[in-house]
């Protein structure tokens, strides 16, 4: 763990906070010998914990909609991308 003097910590505070974020913690030592640890606060919640959305759709209907969207995206990608068509044609071996 990196140790900074109090003077360094005052002068480079933003850099020290960034280092604590990357490394987990940083120590700051005062002239009188006291040592303090600066470390990021860990959030108890996941950023993926979000409130649900109320819909009148069943799980099957949602899955069907997603599958349909993926099929349309896949078809549009293959049709609308001339480079892909050229590459596919170049890979075909003549008989």
RODO-2510 file (C-alpha; in nm, 4 decimals, decimal comma):
residues 95
     n   res          X          Y          Z
     1     x     0,0000     0,0000     0,0000
     2     x     0,1318     0,3410    -0,0962
     3     x     0,2094     0,5846     0,1874
     4     x     0,1968     0,9636     0,1415
     5     x     0,2930     1,2401     0,3780
     6     x     0,0184     1,4770     0,4857
     7     x     0,1699     1,7541     0,2701
     8     x     0,1745     1,5298    -0,0388
     9     x    -0,1835     1,4255     0,0271
    10     x    -0,2985     1,7879     0,0386
    11     x    -0,1166     1,8764    -0,2834
    12     x    -0,2182     1,5668    -0,4801
    13     x    -0,5571     1,4902    -0,3282
    14     x    -0,7378     1,4097    -0,6560
    15     x    -0,4554     1,1796    -0,7688
    16     x    -0,4539     1,0059    -0,4300
    17     x    -0,8282     0,9428    -0,4493
    18     x    -0,7842     0,7940    -0,7963
    19     x    -0,5016     0,5725    -0,6741
    20     x    -0,7129     0,4559    -0,3790
    21     x    -0,9899     0,3695    -0,6251
    22     x    -0,7491     0,1647    -0,8396
    23     x    -0,5478    -0,0019    -0,5631
    24     x    -0,8117    -0,0299    -0,2916
    25     x    -0,6515     0,1948    -0,0280
    26     x    -0,3820     0,4563     0,0311
    27     x    -0,2135     0,5570     0,3593
    28     x    -0,1502     0,9156     0,4708
    29     x     0,1009     0,9705     0,7486
    30     x     0,1146     1,2856     0,9605
    31     x     0,4314     1,4292     1,1181
    32     x     0,3185     1,3140     1,4625
    33     x     0,3109     0,9529     1,3356
    34     x    -0,0652     0,9081     1,3016
    35     x    -0,1589     0,7084     0,9940
    36     x    -0,4904     0,7309     0,8111
    37     x    -0,6217     0,5057     0,5386
    38     x    -0,8177     0,6447     0,2448
    39     x    -1,0239     0,3849     0,0651
    40     x    -1,3301     0,3901    -0,1600
    41     x    -1,6679     0,3192    -0,0048
    42     x    -1,8180     0,0003    -0,1440
    43     x    -2,1813     0,0319    -0,2409
    44     x    -2,3929    -0,2520    -0,0997
    45     x    -2,6109    -0,2511    -0,4122
    46     x    -2,5369    -0,3695    -0,7611
    47     x    -2,5757    -0,1151    -1,0434
    48     x    -2,7987    -0,3817    -1,2024
    49     x    -3,0500    -0,3622    -0,9151
    50     x    -3,3206    -0,1604    -1,0863
    51     x    -3,6921    -0,1368    -1,0340
    52     x    -3,9063    -0,3530    -1,2577
    53     x    -4,1429    -0,2235    -1,5231
    54     x    -4,5112    -0,3117    -1,5028
    55     x    -4,6414    -0,4472    -1,8334
    56     x    -4,9382    -0,6525    -1,9362
    57     x    -4,7114    -0,8986    -2,1211
    58     x    -4,6418    -1,2551    -2,0194
    59     x    -4,2873    -1,3917    -2,0113
    60     x    -4,3625    -1,5923    -2,3279
    61     x    -4,4798    -1,2790    -2,5108
    62     x    -4,1628    -1,0917    -2,4121
    63     x    -3,9415    -1,3784    -2,5315
    64     x    -4,1342    -1,3980    -2,8604
    65     x    -4,0899    -1,0232    -2,9179
    66     x    -3,7146    -1,0442    -2,8503
    67     x    -3,6749    -1,3427    -3,0854
    68     x    -3,8656    -1,1607    -3,3584
    69     x    -3,6493    -0,8490    -3,3158
    70     x    -3,3299    -1,0554    -3,3343
    71     x    -3,4458    -1,2282    -3,6520
    72     x    -3,5223    -0,8929    -3,8143
    73     x    -3,1862    -0,7483    -3,7071
    74     x    -2,9997    -1,0520    -3,8364
    75     x    -3,1800    -1,0445    -4,1721
    76     x    -3,1290    -0,6696    -4,2109
    77     x    -2,7604    -0,7018    -4,1274
    78     x    -2,6989    -0,9726    -4,3881
    79     x    -2,9002    -0,8012    -4,6598
    80     x    -2,7863    -0,4442    -4,5974
    81     x    -2,4136    -0,5101    -4,5673
    82     x    -2,2561    -0,5409    -4,9157
    83     x    -1,9103    -0,6137    -4,7742
    84     x    -2,0415    -0,9189    -4,5962
    85     x    -2,2050    -1,0411    -4,9179
    86     x    -1,8791    -0,9921    -5,1096
    87     x    -1,6786    -1,1750    -4,8418
    88     x    -1,9253    -1,4645    -4,8420
    89     x    -1,9043    -1,4868    -5,2232
    90     x    -1,5245    -1,4853    -5,2115
    91     x    -1,5215    -1,7742    -4,9626
    92     x    -1,7321    -1,9987    -5,1840
    93     x    -1,5189    -2,2562    -5,3598
    94     x    -1,5838    -2,3148    -5,7300
    95     x    -1,6980    -2,6665    -5,8180
***
